[in-house]
Every structure is written in C-alpha cells, then in structure tokens.
Amino acid sequence: MTLIIVAVLFVGFVLMSTEQVHHVNRATVAMVCGVIAWVMYLLRGGEYVELMHNTEYQAFLGGEASTTTALKYFVAENVITKYIIEACSVILFLIATNTIVEVLHNNGVFDSLISWLRMRSSRMFLWVISLLTFAISANVDNLTTVVLMMSIITQIVRNHHQRVIYACTIMMAACLGGCFTAIGDMTSVMLWVRGLITPSAYAAGLFLPSFVSLCVFNLLIGMKLHGRVELFSILSRYNGDDSLLPAWQKVMLLVLGIAGLWFIPSFHYITKLPPFLGALSVLALIWAVEGLCNLERNGNVLMVQRHYFRTTEFIGMRLILYFLGITLCIGAIAECGALDFVGHWLETYINNVYVYGIALGLLSTVMDNVPLMMTGMNLFPLDTVADSTSAFVQNGVYWQLLSFCCACGGCLLFIGTMAGQAVLEVERIRFKWYIRHYLWRALVAWLVGLGVFWLIH
C-alpha cells in the first residue's frame, strides 16, 4: 500500500511539473492526489497508526477495543489535522503579506518606480531591476514579486528580446531573494513555522551565497546585453495612478509596509505566537493608516481594483489551494513511514548533507521545487540535543542548504518553480532558447553560490 501511495503521488508530481504540456492546473492535481493518498492511507490505517502513533492511539482509545470508527476519528482528529494546521499557518501568513502589497499598490506606492526605472543603459537596468527584485522578494513571496516586477518592465521595455532577458533575471533574483529570509518564500515560512530555523541565523547563513549567485548570474547574462534599453518612447498621459494620495503619504505607507514586514520575526520572538498573527497585526495597522489617508474617498468609485491584482488574486487562490494539496500529499507519505525509511537509508549509506541538497536541487529542475522542498524537510527529524554538531539542529546546515539548492535548482528550468511558470506565460519564452542561453548561466551561478555556502559553513 505504501508503494502504491508513493507511486500515485509521484505521478501527481510529474503532472504538476508538466502543467504547460497538458494544461491541467497543478492545484487541481495536488488536491486530488492529496485526497486519494489519505483515502488509501485509511485502507491500511490500523497498521500505519500502530507504526507511527501507537502510544497516542492507545491513549485515545482509553482502554477500549479498537474499531474502524475509532480509527477513522483518530486519524481525522490527531493525524491529518496537524498538517492542515501547519499549512493554514503558512497560508494565513501569505494572505496577510500579499494583502499588504495589494494595499500599497492600490494606493499608487509603486507607481513612481515606472518613471524612476526608465534608464538607457541596458546593463545598468539589469542590475537595478535584479537588485530591486531581490530586495522585494526577501519580504514577499516569489510569485507575487515576479508578477509585480513583470508588470513594471512591460510598461518600460519595448524590445521583446531585451524584455525576455530581464524577465529571466527577475525570476532568478526573486527565487534567490526569497530563499534567504524566513518570510520570503512559502517553504522558508514552513521552515520557520516548524521551528527548524530562526530568522536572523537563517538570513545570516544564506544572504552571502544568494547575493553572490545573483551577481555571478548578472555578470553572465549581461554578456547578452549591448547598447541601450529600447524604451516606450512616450509615457501615457494617464500613468495608472488612481490614488489621490500626496507623495509623503505614499512614502509613509511604503515605510510602514517594509518596517512591518521586518517586525514580524521580532513579534514572534517576543510573544512566541505564530508568525501569521504578527503579519495580521501589521496588515491591520496599514489598513488603518490607509483608511485615514483616504477619508475623503472611502466608498467612492475612485477606489478601484487594479487589473494587476485582479489577476494575482486568482493566482494567489490557486497558490493557496496548491500548497494545501502538496501539504496533504507529503503528510500522507510521512505518515506511511516512507520518508523515515528513506532518511534512515540516506544516513546509513551516504551521510552527506551536501549530496542530499544537490540531489534535491537537481530534481527540482524537472519537478516542482515546493513538494521537493517539503519532502526534504520531512526526511530527517529536528535534532533537539543541546550543543549538538549535527546538521539537523535548529539553524543547521541541512535546512539552509536545502532551501538554497531547491531555489537555485528550480531556476534551471521553467517547470521547477511557479515564478518561472509565470514568466513563461507572460513573455511566451521558447523553451529551446531558454535552455541554450539561460540554463548554463543559472547552473554556474548556483555552483559558485554553493561554493560560497561551503566556505562560510
């Protein structure tokens, strides 16, 4: 039964990674596979519960005999719920942070970027757009960052070939920026929620490798850029600014948004409450300030919903359902004992975290990096021994390496990350061109960053 469950989920992961071929939404596949896996789990639930939760199940029975109904209630109330709670903690965090960006965007906070980024030097534009993406992605999830930056460059760069190069850079910068902070990606948020990392130590361990990888990639991709950026010659008289806010209020909202996002780890450290509560409190504060700034037009038709976020709302809902489905899939494998078996085999016969990280990174080039990242997180338990030199302690080498390798590996091909899928859909990039001109550059950047990671650890 375990092998059947693993086989079903493997087929599901392949279908998720080949969404561009069969055009079936990956969120659909993830949810269906998650439900099927847990239904199959129940068919042999007695054996699985005895293997993984025997003590808890006996306490649940309270001395009474085990029945099929009691087993189902135990699985529903004590086994599957922990994965649902974990997923919901990450989802609520993503909803709060994405809504913060939405409030800022709807009030014209990012409008000035369009005129500020209108520069002629193609290589200077490359560095500015990549570093800006890197910084934004450290605070907001990768997909939202990519969609935001793509909406900006499509209003600036006229030449399609140049725009494709910048789009590839945006994808790389978003993935690298998202992987080095605890709030920059859904998988790093998951590491934080589980207590596998702390924000400060995690960022300190991954900032330099991520930044060096981005710089190397920029140097390599800059070889394809010559001359000037072909800009749209005339800015539209309507610049897309639906807000009536003066410049100082926009700056105030931007400062509040950035400061609030970086306050979230401090909130968690001080209160020990789940991170999503800090994110919700920051969102409430920004909403309150935004309401005061817009007292004259509250309820007015001028308060429009921009086309950009009408698009990302749908993407965001798909992302949430996809993440929930993936969590159910990985939870089913973990509860079958399959991941424990694989983790024990790896420690016995390989026992090298760099091999684990590189292998998962390479797999993420052809399969989605989110399920692979979550699989890697569940392969080994957290080492709670004080002063342990293990790679699996809190802030251990393995957790940081796993995040870095899956982020870089997912960038090698479009199918490895949802941010890459978004870039492919927007710019209609040809796959052969991407492999010929982009793959080796991303691989070199990953290897250089990996060398820096090894040196500092």
Secondary structure, DSSP 8 states (H G I E B T S, - for coil): -HHHHHHHHHHHHHHHHTHHHH---HHHHHHHHHHHHHHHHHHTHHHHHHHHHHHHHHHHHTTS---HHHHHHHIIIIIHHHHHHHHHHHHHHHHHHHHHHHHHHHTTTTHHHHHHT--SBHHHHHHHHHHHHHHHHTTS-HHHHHHHHHHHHTTTB--HHHHHHHHHHHHHHHHHHHHTSTTSSHHHHHHHHTTS--HHHHHHHHHHHHHHHHHHHHHHHGGG--SB--B-SS--SS-S------HHHHHHHHHHHHHHHHHHHHHHHHH---HHHHHHHHHHHHHHHHHHHTGGGTT-TTS---HHHHHHHHHHHHHHHHHHHHHHHHHHHHHTTHHHHHHHHHHHHT--HHHHHHHHHHHTTTS-HHHHHHHHHHHS--B--TT---TTBTT-HHHHHHHHHHHHHHHHSGGG-HHHHHHHHHH---HHHHIIIIIHHHHHHHHHHHHHHHHH-
